[in-house]
Amino acid sequence: MVKKFNRFLQLKLHHLLFWIVYYIVWVQVYRGFYKNFNDLLLVTLVYAIAHAGMYYCTQYLLIPHFFRKKKIAAFILSFAILLMVSVVFMYFSIRLILGKEMLANFGENPYPIMAMFGVSNIFMTAVLLSIKAMIDNYRNQRVEEKKEKERLETELQYLRAQVNPHFLFNTINSVYVLIKQDPDKASDTLIKLSDLLRSQLYEFGEEKISIEQELSYLENYIELERMRKGNKLAFELVKGPGLQGFKIAPLMLMPFLENCFKHVSAYSGQNNAIRVKLTREKDHFRAQFYNTKEEMAEKQNLLPGGIGLRNVRRRLELLYPNAYSLHIKDLPDSFEVTLTLTIDAH
């Protein structure tokens, strides 16, 4: 209740301040037209009261009750009545203030000066309504931008939260296999997994992390997978120069790497390979992921497809709008993804 009252009071003070400034401006505008300074102040006050009355009645009565409800005829009629009342008020008030001086300037016929008052009222009401509309539009834009930002942040948190269990699910499967095959290696794998989860918990809470953190995480994951795969897989990681001094969304590259290990071929006596190449060219970071696959295997659905990979597309759209490209080459015996990001060095 107190907060609402304070907001109401603040709004009223803003309006009061506006009309004080409005009055002072018109006093300066009309200064050369009146010999008597008191007459100037009083006549300008009449103008300000008339304009304020026209504006508030139109903005808060006629527009909500008639114009927005498509009652155009009622709106026009009401506005005409309001205009006549305002003009009559101005005419008799100013005549009372100026007396004979007004008659000397405009004569006995009241219609010319009334017409001038009418035009003045219509023009200033239109100007004030336009200013109000622009202010409302700006405020609505700010509110919508704030809502959109909050929605995107919520969605990003949700998508990021999905990445973690997806990775954990895959890794636990790997450890399960190793427990049967090599308990000692399974123990080492759990230690690596602990390090990875610690990174996710304590280092990856920000919207962006350093590329060094992301690459360290990738390399730990690679070691984890190589412990499980052993000599069945030829793996190559190529890192070009300049991979430092910029940030990237956390776990952005992980789903592509997971995808390689998940779908890589498992032929006996043949080359089963994964190649990852990471390079930087000025303000562009490029990550290429390649894996061999079995020709009779199901199509390696990257987009749309598995949970993690589907999330990557959405995260890219949210975090790198118009600043990324994603190319997929799905061949019978291999699968390749090239991701390019526009980066900001820090």
C-alpha positions in Angstrom: 0.0 0.0 0.0 2.8 2.4 0.9 4.7 1.5 -2.2 1.6 2.2 -4.4 1.1 5.6 -2.6 4.7 6.5 -3.1 4.5 5.6 -6.8 1.3 7.7 -7.1 2.9 10.6 -5.4 6.0 10.4 -7.6 3.7 10.4 -10.7 1.8 13.4 -9.5 5.1 15.3 -8.8 6.2 14.5 -12.4 3.0 15.9 -13.8 3.2 19.0 -11.6 6.8 19.6 -12.6 5.9 19.3 -16.3 3.1 21.9 -16.0 5.3 24.3 -14.1 7.9 24.1 -16.9 5.1 24.3 -19.5 3.7 27.5 -17.8 7.2 29.1 -17.6 7.9 28.4 -21.3 4.6 30.0 -22.5 5.2 33.0 -20.2 8.4 33.5 -22.1 6.7 33.0 -25.5 3.9 35.5 -24.8 6.1 38.0 -23.0 6.3 40.5 -25.9 2.5 40.5 -26.4 1.5 42.0 -23.1 2.5 45.4 -21.6 1.3 44.4 -18.1 3.3 41.6 -16.5 0.4 40.5 -14.3 -1.9 40.2 -17.3 0.7 38.1 -18.9 0.9 35.7 -15.9 -2.9 35.4 -15.6 -3.6 35.0 -19.3 -0.8 32.3 -19.6 -2.3 30.6 -16.6 -5.7 30.4 -18.3 -4.0 28.9 -21.4 -2.2 26.3 -19.2 -5.4 25.4 -17.3 -7.4 25.0 -20.5 -4.7 22.9 -22.2 -4.3 20.7 -19.1 -8.1 20.2 -18.9 -8.3 19.3 -22.5 -5.4 16.9 -22.3 -6.4 15.1 -19.1 -10.1 14.8 -20.1 -9.2 13.4 -23.5 -6.4 11.1 -22.3 -8.1 9.6 -19.2 -11.8 9.9 -20.1 -12.6 10.2 -23.8 -9.9 7.8 -25.1 -10.5 4.9 -22.6 -14.3 5.2 -22.7 -14.9 5.9 -26.3 -11.9 5.8 -28.7 -10.5 2.4 -27.5 -13.9 0.9 -27.5 -14.3 2.0 -31.2 -17.1 4.4 -30.3 -15.8 7.0 -32.7 -19.0 9.1 -33.1 -19.3 9.4 -29.3 -15.6 10.3 -29.0 -15.9 13.0 -31.6 -19.1 14.4 -30.1 -17.6 14.4 -26.6 -14.4 16.0 -27.8 -16.4 18.7 -29.5 -18.3 19.5 -26.3 -15.1 19.5 -24.3 -13.5 21.8 -26.8 -16.5 24.3 -26.7 -16.4 24.3 -22.9 -12.6 25.0 -22.9 -13.0 27.8 -25.5 -15.8 29.5 -23.6 -13.8 29.2 -20.4 -10.8 30.8 -22.1 -12.8 33.6 -23.7 -14.6 34.8 -20.6 -11.6 34.3 -18.3 -9.3 36.3 -20.6 -12.0 38.9 -21.2 -12.3 39.3 -17.5 -8.5 39.8 -17.1 -8.0 42.1 -20.1 -11.3 43.9 -20.2 -11.3 46.8 -22.7 -7.8 45.9 -24.0 -9.2 42.7 -25.4 -12.1 44.4 -27.1 -9.7 46.9 -28.6 -7.6 44.2 -30.1 -10.3 41.8 -31.3 -13.5 43.9 -31.5 -17.0 43.0 -30.3 -17.2 39.8 -32.4 -16.1 36.9 -30.1 -15.9 34.3 -32.9 -12.4 35.1 -34.3 -10.7 34.9 -30.9 -12.8 31.8 -30.0 -11.6 30.1 -33.2 -8.0 31.0 -32.3 -8.6 29.5 -28.8 -10.1 26.4 -30.4 -7.1 25.9 -32.8 -4.7 26.4 -29.9 -6.5 23.8 -27.8 -6.7 21.2 -30.6 -3.0 21.7 -31.5 -1.7 21.5 -27.9 -3.9 18.6 -27.0 -2.6 16.7 -30.1 1.0 17.6 -29.1 0.6 16.5 -25.5 -1.2 13.2 -26.5 1.7 12.5 -28.9 4.2 13.0 -26.2 2.3 10.8 -23.9 2.0 8.1 -26.5 5.8 8.2 -27.1 6.5 7.9 -23.4 4.1 5.0 -23.0 5.6 3.3 -26.1 9.1 3.7 -24.6 8.0 2.4 -21.2 6.2 -0.6 -22.8 9.3 -1.3 -24.9 11.4 -1.3 -21.7 9.0 -3.6 -20.0 8.9 -6.0 -22.9 12.7 -6.0 -23.2 12.9 -6.8 -19.5 10.4 -9.6 -19.8 12.2 -11.0 -22.8 15.6 -10.8 -21.1 14.2 -12.6 -18.0 12.6 -15.2 -20.3 15.8 -15.8 -22.2 17.8 -16.0 -18.9 15.3 -18.6 -17.6 15.4 -20.6 -20.8 19.2 -20.5 -20.9 19.4 -21.7 -17.3 17.0 -24.5 -18.3 19.0 -25.5 -21.3 22.3 -25.4 -19.4 20.7 -27.5 -16.7 19.8 -30.1 -19.3 23.4 -30.2 -20.6 24.8 -31.4 -17.3 22.5 -34.5 -16.6 22.9 -35.5 -20.3 26.7 -35.5 -20.0 26.5 -37.2 -16.6 24.2 -39.9 -18.0 26.7 -40.7 -20.8 29.7 -40.7 -18.4 28.1 -43.0 -15.8 27.4 -45.4 -18.7 31.1 -45.3 -19.5 32.1 -45.9 -15.9 29.7 -48.8 -15.6 31.4 -50.5 -18.6 34.8 -49.9 -17.1 33.9 -51.4 -13.7 33.4 -54.7 -15.3 36.5 -54.5 -17.6 39.1 -52.7 -15.5 38.2 -51.6 -11.9 41.5 -49.6 -11.5 40.7 -47.6 -14.7 37.2 -47.2 -13.5 38.6 -45.6 -10.3 40.7 -43.2 -12.3 37.7 -42.4 -14.5 35.6 -41.5 -11.4 38.3 -39.1 -10.3 38.2 -37.4 -13.7 34.5 -37.3 -13.5 34.7 -35.7 -10.1 37.0 -33.0 -11.6 34.6 -32.4 -14.4 31.6 -32.1 -12.1 33.5 -29.7 -9.9 34.2 -27.5 -12.9 30.5 -27.5 -13.8 29.4 -26.7 -10.2 31.9 -23.9 -9.4 33.3 -22.5 -12.6 30.4 -22.7 -15.2 27.8 -20.6 -13.4 28.4 -17.5 -15.6 26.9 -16.8 -19.0 30.4 -16.8 -20.5 33.7 -18.5 -19.4 37.2 -18.2 -20.7 38.1 -20.3 -23.7 41.0 -21.7 -21.6 38.4 -23.1 -19.1 36.3 -24.6 -21.9 39.3 -26.3 -23.5 40.6 -27.6 -20.2 37.1 -29.2 -19.6 37.1 -30.7 -23.1 40.5 -32.2 -22.6 39.5 -33.8 -19.3 36.4 -35.2 -21.0 38.6 -36.6 -23.8 40.9 -38.3 -21.3 37.8 -39.8 -19.7 36.5 -41.2 -22.9 39.9 -42.5 -24.0 40.2 -44.4 -20.8 37.0 -46.2 -21.8 37.7 -46.6 -25.5 41.4 -47.7 -25.1 43.2 -48.5 -28.4 40.0 -49.1 -30.3 39.9 -45.4 -31.3 42.4 -43.0 -33.0 41.9 -39.6 -31.6 43.4 -36.3 -32.7 43.1 -32.9 -31.1 44.5 -29.9 -33.1 44.7 -26.5 -31.4 45.7 -23.5 -33.5 47.4 -20.4 -32.2 45.5 -17.6 -30.5 43.1 -19.7 -28.4 43.2 -17.4 -25.4 41.9 -14.0 -24.4 38.2 -14.5 -25.2 35.1 -16.0 -23.7 32.6 -18.6 -24.8 29.3 -19.9 -23.4 30.1 -22.8 -21.0 29.7 -26.3 -22.3 28.9 -25.0 -25.8 31.3 -27.4 -27.5 30.6 -30.4 -25.3 27.6 -31.8 -27.1 29.5 -31.9 -30.4 32.3 -33.8 -28.7 29.9 -36.2 -26.9 28.2 -36.7 -30.3 31.5 -37.8 -31.8 32.2 -40.4 -29.1 28.6 -41.6 -29.1 28.4 -42.2 -32.9 32.0 -43.1 -33.8 32.4 -46.3 -35.7 33.5 -49.5 -33.8 34.9 -51.6 -36.6 37.4 -54.4 -35.9 40.6 -54.0 -37.8 39.6 -50.7 -39.4 40.3 -47.0 -38.6 37.8 -45.7 -36.1 38.7 -42.0 -35.7 37.7 -38.8 -34.1 39.4 -35.5 -35.0 38.8 -32.2 -33.3 40.3 -29.0 -34.7 40.0 -25.7 -32.9 41.3 -22.5 -34.6 40.9 -18.7 -34.3 41.0 -16.2 -37.2 40.9 -12.6 -35.8 37.4 -12.3 -34.3 36.1 -15.7 -35.3 36.5 -19.0 -33.4 36.0 -22.2 -35.3 35.5 -25.7 -33.9 35.5 -28.7 -36.3 34.4 -32.1 -35.1 34.8 -35.2 -37.3 34.1 -38.9 -36.6 34.0 -42.0 -38.7 30.7 -43.9 -38.5 29.4 -47.2 -39.6 27.6 -47.1 -42.9 24.7 -49.2 -41.8 24.3 -47.2 -38.6 21.2 -45.1 -38.0 21.4 -41.5 -39.4 23.5 -39.4 -37.0 20.8 -36.9 -36.2 22.5 -33.8 -35.0 19.7 -31.3 -35.8 17.1 -32.0 -34.7 18.2 -34.9 -32.5 19.6 -35.8 -29.1 18.8 -33.7 -26.1 22.2 -32.1 -25.8 22.6 -31.3 -29.5 19.2 -29.9 -29.8 19.9 -27.6 -26.9 23.1 -26.3 -28.6 21.1 -25.0 -31.5 18.8 -23.1 -29.2 21.6 -21.8 -27.0 23.4 -20.5 -30.1 20.3 -18.7 -31.1 20.0 -17.1 -27.7 23.7 -16.3 -27.0 25.0 -15.6 -30.4 22.2 -14.1 -32.5 23.4 -13.4 -36.0 26.9 -14.2 -34.8 27.3 -17.9 -35.5 27.2 -20.5 -38.3 26.7 -24.2 -38.0 27.5 -26.5 -40.9 26.8 -30.3 -40.9 28.2 -32.8 -43.4 26.6 -36.2 -42.9 28.2 -38.7 -45.3 27.7 -42.5 -45.4 31.0 -43.3 -43.5 31.6 -40.0 -41.6 30.0 -37.1 -39.9 31.5 -33.6 -39.6 30.3 -30.5 -37.8 31.8 -27.0 -38.2 30.8 -24.3 -35.7 32.0 -20.7 -36.2 31.4 -18.1 -33.5 32.0 -14.3 -33.6 33.9 -13.5 -30.5 34.8 -10.5 -28.4 38.3 -10.4 -27.0 38.7 -9.3 -23.4 
